[in-house]
């Protein structure tokens, strides 16, 4: 099954290389397996020959594939399986995750607005500070996050909230009491904007997390919609026998 490649901020050969890399990582192209020809990639993804060749050359520089004269190109390596973020199940663990990752925060939008809440999710605060961010680690973007923080809380330390990850700061504030915290993880695909921000192909797998914190009155003081690269997140759970 092919994925669409887009014209945009991410060059098409990088998108194609990422798709091939994903196939190698999940074993669809196992070690020692011959890579499809450039013509096959051209036909499957509707790209030019030069695009297909650049993608394969990129993978060759990474040590994932190697050309053998007269035989073709073969899979000779495996992508690193390191995950940037582990999905955790307690608020304390979540705060430690964001403390430990020390991401570079790129604010791409900030305003005051209402939050897109369903009635069942809790009562809205009077207004929210909205922050749209890209988190990066080691120069690689791994998530896009839309944060709605109760503006009354935001105004207590606006500079800190602008420059630091929100959850560790929020949980450290003695004047803030998180009475209930809930998150839902779903699997989806990257739209054009998210694909560009995360440097992944359009329609590639992503993990989407909706996270809500409420105070004792049931007011939602923090809402976040987070989209992670599919290759940056790891979910591990203990199962009761």
N, C-alpha and C positions, 0 to 999 in steps of 0.2 A: 504494500500500500504506500503510495507516494504522498508527500506533503507539499503544499504550495510554497513557492519561494517568491518573496516580494522584492520589488525595487524600493529602496529606502536607505536608512542610515547603516544597515548591516549589509555588507557586500554579499552578493548571491553565492560566491564561492565559499564564503565563511559559513553561510546557512547550510549549504550542501555538505561541507566538511563536518558540521555539527550533526547532521542527520546520519551520515555514515558512521561517525564516532559513536552515536547512540546505538546503532545496530551492532557495532563491535562490542560495546559494553554489555549489551543484554544477550549476546551469544548468537544473534542472527547471522553474524559473520564471524565464526569462531577462528581461533588461532590456527594458522596454516591454511586457511580457506582462501581460494583465489578471489580477488575482488572483481566485481563486474567490470566490463570494459567501459571506456569513456563513452562509447556509443550507447551502451545500455543506460548509463546515467543521463545522457542527453535525452534519450527517449522517455525515460521515466519521469524526469523532473522538468523537461522542456527547457533545458539550458543549452548554451553554446558550448562547443568543444573546449574553448579556452577556459570557461568557467569550471567544467568538469576536471580539466587537467590541473588547474590551480588548487582545487579542493583536494585532489589526490596528492599533489606536491606538499600541501600543508600537513596532511596526515603523515606523509613520509618524513618530514622534518621533525614531527613529534615522535617518530619511532613506532608508529602504529602499523604502517604498511611498508613493504619493500618491493621494489621492482626486480625481477629476475629476467635477464636478457633471454629473449626467445620464448619465454614461458608466460609472462604476465606479471601482475602485481598481487602480492599475497599479504595476508594479515600476519604481522609479526610481533604485535604488542597489544597491551590491554590498557584502556584509559584508567587513570587513577579513580578510585571509588570513594575518595574522601567526601564526606558530607559536611556542609558548612553548619547546618542547623539540625539538631535533634528535636523531634516533637516530644514534649514533656507533658506531664499530667498534673502538676501542682503549680501554684502561683509562685512559690519560692524558687522552684526549679526554673520556671520561665524567666524570672528576674535574673537568676545566675547565668542563664544562657546568653542573655543580651549583655550582661556585664563582661562575660568571657570572650564574646566574639569581637567586641570593640570595632564595630563597623564604621566605615566612612559614611557619613550621612550627607546626601545631596538633596536639599530642599528644592523642589521644583514648583511648589505652590503653597500658599498660606493665606488664609482668610478666616472670617467669622461667618458661621452659617448654622443651619439646622442639620441634624443628623438623619440619615436614611434608615430610620428605625421602624420595625413593625410593632404594633401595639403589644403583642405577646412578649416582646423582648425587654420591655421596661418603659418607665416614664422618661420622657426627654428632659434634659436640663434646659434652662431658658435660652441658652445659646452655647455654641461650641467653637473652639479654636480648631480650625481644620488645617492639617499638614499633610501634604503629599510628598513622599520621600522615596529615594532609592538607597538601599543599604548595599555597601560593597565591602569586600574583604580581599586583601592581597590584589587590589586592582580589578576585581571581578564582581560585577553586580550580581547579587543573588536574590534580592526581593524588592518588590514595589509595594509600598504600604500607604493606605489612606487612613489617617488617624483623626478621630473626632474626640477632643478632650474638653470636658466641661470648662467653659471659659473662665469661670470663677477660680478654678484650680490653676489653669494656665497663667492667669494674671499674678499669682503668688510668686512665680519664678519664671517669667517669660524667656529670659535669655538662656537659662538652663534647659528648658524644654525645647528651645530652638536648636541647641547645639549637642544635646545628649540624647541617648535612647530613652524613650518615655517610661517604659515599665519599671526599670530599676529606680529611676527618680521618683516615680509615683509611689512605689511601695516603701520608699525610704522616708516619705513625708509623714511626720507624726500627726499632722492635722487632717490627713486623708485616711478614711477607713473604708477598705474594700470589703463589703459584706458578702458579695457573691461574684464569682468569676466563672465564665463559661466560654468554650471555644468549640467550633465545628470545623472539621477538615474535609474538603471534597477535592476530587481530582477533575481538572478541566484542561483547557487548551489556551495557549497564549493568543490574544488578539493582536492586531497590528501595532498598537501603541506599546503594549507590554512587551511584545517581542523586540521592539526597537530598544526599549529601556534596559532589558535584560540581556540583549545581544544573543537571542535565540531565534530559531526559525518560527515564522508564523504557524500557528496551530500545533506547536510542539507541546508536550505534556507539562503542566504546571500543577502545583499544589496550592489550593486556595483555603485560607483560614479566616474565619470570622470570629472575632474575639470581643467579648463584652464584659465590662466590670460595672457592678452596681453598688450603690451605698445602701445603708440600712433602710432608707425610705423607698427603695426600689428604683431610684433615679439612675439612669445610665450615665456614669461619669466618664467612661472611656469606651469607645467603639473603634475597632480597627479591622479593616479588610486588607489582608496580606496575600500577595501572590508571589510564591517562591518558584524559582527554576526547579524543574523536576529532578535535576541531577544535583541539587544542593540540599535536599531535605531527606531525613531518615526517620522512619517511624519504627519504634521498637516497644513491644508491650509484653509484660509477663502474663501468661495464661494460667488460670487455675486448673489443675488436673481434675 
